[in-house]
């Protein structure tokens, strides 16, 4: 879990997400609650899924994973992750 926490979006990004999310998924949560949510989502996964996510995080750390916007075909560097309200893994690119 420690490896994953290093890749969870930071508090500043979390605050932006809380302000800009139209569904207000995070507006009444603190950053500490958000971290606990992510830990809970991760811990509920099967061991093989946990290992897959840790491999993704390590690849993000090596700047190996790129995200592509289909509209403009631009590549973005992946920088962090989090679990959304549906417990889906989201990969984030920097602003």
C-alpha positions as CSV (number, residue, x, y, z in Angstrom):
1,X,0.0,0.0,0.0
2,X,2.9,2.4,0.7
3,X,3.9,2.2,-2.9
4,X,0.4,3.1,-4.0
5,X,0.1,6.1,-1.6
6,X,3.2,7.7,-3.2
7,X,1.2,7.8,-6.5
8,X,-2.2,9.0,-5.2
9,X,-3.0,12.6,-6.3
10,X,-1.7,15.2,-3.8
11,X,-3.8,17.4,-1.6
12,X,-3.7,20.3,-4.1
13,X,-5.1,18.2,-6.9
14,X,-7.6,16.6,-4.6
15,X,-8.9,20.1,-3.7
16,X,-9.2,21.0,-7.5
17,X,-11.1,17.7,-8.0
18,X,-13.5,18.5,-5.2
19,X,-14.1,22.0,-6.7
20,X,-14.4,21.1,-10.3
21,X,-16.2,17.7,-10.2
22,X,-19.7,18.3,-11.5
23,X,-21.0,15.4,-9.4
24,X,-19.2,16.7,-6.3
25,X,-17.9,13.3,-5.4
26,X,-15.3,14.6,-3.1
27,X,-16.6,18.0,-1.9
28,X,-17.4,16.9,1.7
29,X,-14.4,14.7,2.2
30,X,-11.0,15.7,3.6
31,X,-7.8,14.7,1.9
32,X,-7.2,12.2,4.8
33,X,-10.6,10.6,4.1
34,X,-9.7,10.5,0.4
35,X,-6.5,8.6,1.2
36,X,-8.4,6.2,3.4
37,X,-10.9,5.6,0.6
38,X,-8.1,4.8,-1.8
39,X,-6.5,2.4,0.7
40,X,-9.9,0.7,1.2
41,X,-10.4,0.3,-2.6
42,X,-6.9,-1.1,-3.0
43,X,-7.2,-3.5,-0.1
44,X,-10.5,-4.9,-1.4
45,X,-8.9,-6.0,-4.7
46,X,-7.6,-9.5,-5.3
47,X,-3.9,-9.9,-4.8
48,X,-3.3,-10.2,-8.6
49,X,-5.1,-6.9,-9.2
50,X,-3.1,-5.2,-6.5
51,X,0.1,-6.4,-8.1
52,X,-1.1,-5.1,-11.5
53,X,-1.9,-1.7,-10.0
54,X,1.5,-1.5,-8.3
55,X,3.2,-2.4,-11.6
56,X,1.2,0.5,-13.3
57,X,2.4,2.8,-10.5
58,X,6.0,1.8,-11.0
59,X,5.6,2.3,-14.7
60,X,4.2,5.8,-14.1
61,X,7.2,6.5,-11.8
62,X,9.5,5.5,-14.8
63,X,7.5,7.8,-17.1
64,X,6.7,4.8,-19.2
65,X,2.9,5.3,-19.4
66,X,1.4,7.9,-21.6
67,X,-2.2,9.0,-22.0
68,X,-3.6,10.1,-25.3
69,X,-6.4,12.5,-26.0
70,X,-8.3,11.1,-29.0
71,X,-9.7,14.5,-29.9
72,X,-6.3,16.2,-30.4
73,X,-4.1,13.1,-30.5
74,X,-1.9,14.7,-27.8
75,X,0.2,12.5,-25.5
76,X,0.3,13.3,-21.8
77,X,2.6,11.9,-19.1
78,X,0.8,9.9,-16.5
79,X,1.7,11.3,-13.0
80,X,-0.7,9.9,-10.4
81,X,-3.7,7.7,-9.7
82,X,-6.8,7.5,-7.5
83,X,-10.0,5.4,-7.2
84,X,-13.2,7.2,-8.1
85,X,-16.5,6.8,-6.3
86,X,-17.2,3.6,-8.3
87,X,-13.9,2.1,-7.2
88,X,-12.4,2.4,-10.7
89,X,-8.7,3.2,-11.0
90,X,-8.2,6.7,-12.6
91,X,-4.8,7.6,-14.1
92,X,-4.0,11.3,-13.9
93,X,-1.9,13.5,-16.2
94,X,-0.5,16.8,-14.9
95,X,-2.0,20.2,-15.8
